């Protein structure tokens, strides 16, 4: 390693931390205070074998992840379901609420997970569609771990009424 670059880095770190950078790094009391004051949170699905209802995207990840795309004539929802078998997925519609639920099985059920960010277990996610749709007007395909749900928008062209 280039010693000059290391010295520049140390000087920059010192300037950014008010001169106490290295003292604070090695000060056990400071480190303990830092750990107590910093809101560390375990990953949302690190120990997940429970149902994960849809939650606020800002506070916690939701499973499954979705993309909702709208055009003038078509709406498409892409639902990520990595490692989930098609037989373990159920898709439903009530008004404009699309529901996808099912079960993601663990890859190695006989091993104890020490840490995991991959979801496994029961899931249930409700997606509000921009339109009310009849279930027979929706198509769904499962391809490479993606559930692609789409429908054509009913664009009603009104009759032109002549004005006398």
Secondary structure as UniProt FT lines:
FT   HELIX           3..16
FT   TURN            17..19
FT   HELIX           21..26
FT   HELIX           28..37
FT   TURN            44..47
FT   STRAND          52..53
FT   TURN            57..59
FT   STRAND          66..70
FT   STRAND          74..80
FT   TURN            82..83
FT   HELIX           86..88
FT   STRAND          89..94
FT   TURN            95..96
FT   STRAND          97..104
FT   TURN            109..110
FT   STRAND          121..128
FT   HELIX           135..137
FT   STRAND          138..143
FT   TURN            144..145
FT   STRAND          146..152
//
